[in-house]
Structure formats: C-alpha cells, structure tokens
Amino acid sequence: MRTDTPPIPSPVSAAFDRFETAQRDTLLKARALIFEVAREDENIGELEEVLRWGEPAYITSKKKTGSTIRLAVKKQSDQPAIVSIAKRLWLRTRAHALAQS
C-alpha cells in the first residue's frame, strides 16, 4: 500500500482524533486505501475529504463515478467500519485484508 496520501483537512483530522488509538490506526489505513484505489482507477477521479454526520467521508468530484464512503466505528461492537451505500467487491475484499493486517 502506498503511503503518499494527501494531508488530512483540519475538521476531518479532529474527527480522527476522537477515535481510540487502535480504531484510528485502522481507519487511517482504510483512508490510505481509499486514496490508493482512487489513484489507480482513472474513472474515479479526484476525491473530496469532508465530514458527514461527524465522520470522515470521501466523495468523488466527478458526478456518477462512485458513492460516498464514510469511516466510522460501529456502536454495537466498537469495531472500525467502512460505510457505503454501494457495496463494491474490491473495497470489501481489500478492507477484509486490511482488517487482517
């Protein structure tokens, strides 16, 4: 996994700071994965990193090129989670591998 991700905007950084250390570390790995996949797929284009419902969220700048992805912690289990309306096989597969590392 490449580590040349863009700097985290201040409001999003504050949201990451609210997570427990282990949760934050896992979610930051997921963040890096999101940017890596966006770089590798020319159809995705640039991403905007914003807050949605107080959680880090990633939105494609080009219309109709993807769904918003939010990074959160599941309240029931305190486990980090990737939340997206559209379930994409590559993301599920790579997120599972990320959780195993």
N, C-alpha and C positions, 0 to 999 in steps of 0.2 A: 504494500500500500504506500502510495506517495504521501509525503507529509507537507507538501507546499500548498497548504490551504490558505485562503485569504484571512486577514485579521478579523477577529470577531467584533462586530459593532458593539458599542458600549451597552445599549439596553439588553442585547442578547447575551453579552458576557455576564451581566448582572443576573440573568435568569440561570445561566450555567452555574454561577457561584452559589445559588440556593440549593443545588443538589448536594447530596452527601458525596464524599470523595470518590468512592467506588462507582457510584451511579454516574457522576460527572465524567470520570475517566472513560467509561463505556460509551456514554453519549457523545463525547468528543471524538472517539474512534468512529462512531456512526456518522458524525458530521464530516470527518475526513473522507469517509467512504462516499457520502452523498456528492461531495465536490469532485472526487475522483471519477465517479460514474458520469457526472455531467460533463467533465472534460473529455472523457472517452467517447461519448455519444454526441455527434455533431447536431443531431436533431433536438437535443435538449436545450442547448444554448446557455446563456448566462443565467445565474441564479441570484435571486434576492434573498437575503437572510434577514428575517424580521421576527417579531413576536406575534403569535396568535394564541389567544386565551392564556397569555403569560408564559407561553412555551416557545422555545426556538422553532422556527418554521422556515422552510425552504420552498420558494416559489419560482417557477420558470418565468423569465421575462417575456419570452415569445408565447403568444396565445396558442392554446391547444397542443402544447408539447409535453404536458405532464400535469400531475396533480400535486397539490400542496402536501409536503411531508412535514410532520411535526415530531419533535423529540420530546418525550415525556417519561414520567415514572408512573407505572400502574399503581393506583392507590391500593388495590386489593393485595398486591404482593410486594410492593416496593421495588419491583424489577424495572430496569430501563426498558423503554419500548419505542418502536418506530410506529407512528400513527399515520396512516394514509388511507384515503378513500379508495384509491385504485391499488389493488394488490398486484405487484409486479414480481414475476418469478425471480428475476435477477436480484432484486432487493431482498426478498425473503431468503434466498439461498445465501447471499453474501452476509446478511445480517445474522443468520444462524452461525455461519463460520466465524463471524466477529465475536459472537457470544461465547463460542468455544475457546477463543484465544485468551 
